[in-house]
Amino acid sequence: MISFLIVLAIVISIFLGYKTKINTGFFAIGFAYLIGCFGLNLGASKVIAMWPIKIFFVIFSVSLFYNFPMTNGTLEKLSQHMLYKTRKIPHLLPFAIFFCATFIAGLGAGYFTVLAFFGPLTLILCEKTGLSKLTGALAVNYGSLAGANFMTSASGIIFRGLIENAGYQNSFSHATAIFVSTIIIPIVVLSLLILKDKNKMLKNKSLEIDVPEEFNETQKTTLKLICAMVFIVLIFPILNTVFPGNPIIKFINSKLDIGLIAILFTIVAFLMKLGKEKEIIAKVPWNTLIMICGVGMLISVAIKAGTIEILSSWIGTNIPRFLIPIILCSVGGIMSSFSSTLGVVAPALFPIIPVISETTGLNPTVLFVAVIVGAQATSISPFSSGGSLILGSATEEERNGLFGELLFKGTSLALISSIIFSTILSIVM
């Protein structure tokens, strides 16, 4: 009975968040308190302790550091330089947009920031070159997602925290698989679309793009700090994988924490006056933090009640093994159509993966990837965050036609591609 109430509470929280536009996390916290204290007879302090402090700290500290390049114009200017470099190959524009968006988002700008900047620019470039606006929209959306999924960027950090909460300490390798998967799928999809649209595109002509301004000293220093932090965070996990027996590398790697490293770099950035303190703190994604941690509390109550184990065991024993990645991918896509991948889908589905993996023998990496590629596939829908941002960048004349293309063609193509990829991955791994 309690497990049914918890599942119902999760569904109601998502529904109320979608309908009222009030952060889903608030509803989840309320249900966690009511069910935890009055349904499971837990102490109030135990329910409060379910607030995922590690995930909160990591997201807070990393976003704090990356707010410097966002507020001082470093990332915006870097994106302008990258697009300028690709002006002579307009027929490869989808890849240029995709990799530019991926790189900027991977440096910490995050999904929404990159999409908000590149969305209008992409539609203008589509108009100039004859590129299908659907192809352009998919390219910029895919790129923003893939970059944010990088292991040290916004979404990648969240995935690593949730994977560790699910009981896997090698979160870096699972998060790397998610990132690589969200690079492979777009390359295949965009290649097919380019072949389809190639006769409509300009060839052997250059785009007219203004020469961007040079980086100022503040922006150059900010870029150096970003590169230094990414290098430190990535090099030791990689070295530890290559040289697993080296005690020095193993020791240093065990002491590294991206949240604490980000705080050190934030202190350096403040001392070097690379941004204003009030502005940097104000841009921390508080809404995302509340949503992820609030839903995390409700999921912790579900774990305490045994709901997650019951659900996982049922899936593992009642659904054919080969269908499980497909179902997880599809469920992730459906949930993401009206809720957040980071705040709802991943926190709700990641905890059931360990039991499913143990019951079926499926590689947990395959299951983590299936959930995310499915959830992020439907972000191109005009009812979801990505599609709505792109639609908002279009003119009144473009909007009606683009709405239908994003909803029926874009969403279907992206979700089917993710399902096929998840199926192949489950066979290979």
Residue pairs with C-beta under 8 A, 6 or more apart in sequence:
2 35
2 39
2 40
2 305
2 307
3 302
3 305
3 306
3 307
3 310
3 311
5 35
5 39
6 31
6 35
6 298
6 301
6 302
6 305
6 307
7 302
7 307
7 311
9 28
9 31
9 35
9 298
10 28
10 31
10 295
10 298
10 299
10 302
10 348
12 27
12 31
13 24
13 27
13 28
13 31
13 295
13 298
14 24
14 335
14 338
14 339
14 344
16 22
16 24
16 27
17 23
17 24
17 27
17 291
17 339
17 344
18 24
18 338
18 339
23 287
23 290
23 291
23 294
24 291
24 294
24 295
24 339
24 340
24 343
24 344
25 290
25 291
25 292
25 293
25 294
25 295
25 343
26 290
26 294
27 294
28 294
28 295
28 297
28 298
29 294
29 297
29 298
31 298
31 301
32 47
32 50
32 294
32 297
32 298
32 300
32 301
33 44
33 47
35 298
35 301
35 305
36 42
36 46
36 47
36 50
36 301
36 304
37 43
37 44
37 47
39 305
40 301
40 304
40 305
42 301
42 304
47 297
47 301
50 296
50 297
50 300
50 301
51 293
51 296
51 297
52 161
52 165
52 292
52 293
52 296
52 297
52 300
54 161
54 164
54 165
54 259
55 158
55 161
55 162
55 165
55 292
55 293
55 296
56 289
56 292
56 293
57 259
58 157
58 160
58 161
58 257
58 258
58 259
58 262
59 154
59 157
59 158
59 161
59 285
59 288
59 289
59 292
60 259
60 284
60 289
61 258
61 259
61 260
61 262
61 263
61 266
62 108
62 152
62 154
62 157
62 258
62 259
62 262
63 110
63 154
63 283
63 284
63 285
64 262
64 263
64 266
64 280
64 281
64 284
65 108
65 229
65 262
65 263
65 265
65 266
65 269
66 107
66 108
66 109
66 110
66 154
66 226
67 275
67 279
67 280
67 281
67 283
67 284
68 74
68 222
68 225
68 266
68 269
68 274
68 275
68 280
69 75
69 107
69 108
69 109
69 219
69 222
69 223
69 226
70 108
70 109
70 113
70 283
71 275
71 276
71 279
71 280
71 283
72 218
72 219
72 222
72 274
72 275
73 219
74 215
74 218
74 219
74 222
74 223
74 226
75 104
75 107
75 108
75 109
75 113
76 117
77 212
77 213
77 215
77 219
78 104
78 107
78 215
78 223
79 100
79 101
79 104
79 114
79 117
79 118
80 212
81 212
82 100
82 103
82 104
83 96
83 97
83 100
83 121
83 209
84 209
84 210
84 211
84 212
86 92
86 93
86 96
86 100
87 206
87 207
87 208
87 209
88 206
88 207
89 96
90 128
90 129
90 131
90 201
90 202
90 203
90 205
90 206
90 207
91 129
91 194
91 198
91 201
91 202
91 203
92 194
93 125
93 126
93 129
93 131
93 136
93 139
93 201
93 207
94 131
94 135
94 136
94 138
94 139
94 190
94 193
94 194
95 139
95 187
95 190
95 194
97 118
97 122
97 125
97 136
97 139
97 140
97 143
98 139
98 140
98 142
98 143
98 146
98 186
98 187
98 190
99 143
100 118
100 143
101 114
101 115
101 118
101 139
101 140
101 142
101 143
101 144
101 146
101 147
102 143
102 144
102 146
102 147
102 183
103 147
104 114
104 118
104 147
105 111
105 113
105 114
105 143
105 144
105 145
105 146
105 147
105 148
105 150
105 153
105 154
106 146
106 147
106 148
106 150
106 152
106 153
107 147
107 153
107 226
107 230
108 152
108 153
108 154
108 226
109 147
110 148
110 153
110 154
110 155
110 285
111 144
111 145
111 147
111 148
111 154
111 155
111 385
111 386
112 144
112 385
112 389
114 140
114 143
114 144
114 147
114 148
115 140
115 141
115 144
115 386
115 389
115 390
116 389
118 140
118 143
118 144
119 137
119 140
119 389
119 390
119 392
119 393
120 393
122 136
122 137
122 139
122 140
122 390
122 393
123 133
123 136
123 137
123 390
123 393
123 394
123 398
125 131
125 136
125 207
126 132
126 133
126 135
126 136
128 202
128 207
128 208
129 201
129 202
129 207
130 197
130 200
130 201
130 202
131 197
131 200
131 201
132 193
132 197
132 200
133 394
133 398
133 402
133 405
134 193
134 402
134 405
134 406
134 409
134 410
135 190
135 193
135 194
135 197
137 380
137 387
137 390
137 402
137 405
137 406
137 410
138 186
138 189
138 190
138 193
138 380
138 410
138 413
138 414
139 186
139 190
140 390
141 379
141 380
141 386
141 387
141 390
142 182
142 185
142 186
142 189
142 190
143 186
144 386
145 155
145 182
145 376
145 379
145 386
146 179
146 182
146 183
146 186
147 153
148 154
148 155
148 156
149 155
149 156
149 159
149 175
149 178
149 179
149 182
149 372
150 156
150 179
151 157
151 160
151 172
151 175
151 176
151 179
151 233
151 234
152 229
152 230
152 233
152 234
152 258
154 285
155 341
155 342
156 175
156 178
156 179
157 258
158 292
158 342
158 346
159 171
159 174
159 175
159 178
159 346
159 368
159 372
160 171
160 172
160 174
160 175
161 171
162 346
162 347
162 350
163 171
163 174
163 175
163 350
163 368
164 171
165 296
165 350
165 351
166 350
166 351
166 353
166 354
167 354
168 174
168 354
168 364
172 237
173 241
173 365
174 364
174 365
174 368
177 365
177 368
177 369
178 368
178 369
178 372
178 373
181 369
181 372
181 373
181 421
181 425
182 372
182 373
182 376
184 421
185 373
185 417
185 418
185 421
188 417
189 413
189 414
189 417
215 223
218 274
221 272
221 274
222 269
222 274
225 265
225 268
225 269
225 274
228 265
229 261
229 262
229 265
232 256
232 261
233 256
233 258
233 261
236 249
236 252
236 253
236 256
237 253
237 256
239 246
239 249
239 253
240 246
240 249
240 250
240 253
243 249
244 250
266 280
269 275
270 277
270 280
288 340
288 342
288 343
291 340
291 342
291 343
291 344
292 342
292 343
292 347
295 343
295 344
295 347
295 348
296 347
299 308
299 347
299 348
299 351
302 308
302 351
303 309
303 351
308 351
308 352
308 355
309 355
311 352
312 352
312 353
312 354
312 355
312 356
312 359
313 355
313 359
315 324
315 327
315 352
315 356
316 324
316 355
316 356
316 358
316 359
316 360
317 359
319 327
321 360
321 361
321 362
322 423
322 426
324 356
324 360
324 362
324 367
324 426
325 362
325 366
325 367
325 370
325 422
325 423
325 425
325 426
326 370
326 419
326 422
326 423
328 349
328 367
328 370
328 371
328 374
328 422
329 370
329 371
329 373
329 374
329 415
329 418
329 419
329 422
330 374
330 415
330 419
331 349
331 371
331 374
332 341
332 345
332 349
332 370
332 371
332 372
332 373
332 374
332 375
333 374
333 375
333 377
333 378
333 415
333 418
334 378
335 344
335 345
335 348
335 349
335 375
336 345
336 374
336 375
336 376
336 377
336 378
336 379
336 384
337 378
337 381
337 383
337 384
337 411
338 383
338 384
339 345
340 385
341 372
341 375
341 376
341 379
345 371
345 375
346 371
346 372
346 375
349 371
350 368
350 371
353 364
353 367
353 368
353 371
354 364
356 362
356 367
357 363
357 364
357 367
362 426
363 426
363 429
365 429
366 422
366 425
366 426
366 429
369 422
369 425
370 418
370 422
370 425
370 426
373 418
373 421
373 422
374 415
374 418
374 419
374 422
376 418
377 411
377 414
377 415
377 417
377 418
378 384
378 411
378 414
378 415
379 385
379 386
379 387
380 386
380 387
380 390
380 406
380 410
380 411
380 414
381 387
381 406
381 407
381 410
381 411
382 388
382 391
382 403
382 406
382 407
383 407
387 406
387 407
387 410
387 411
390 402
390 406
391 399
391 402
391 403
391 406
394 402
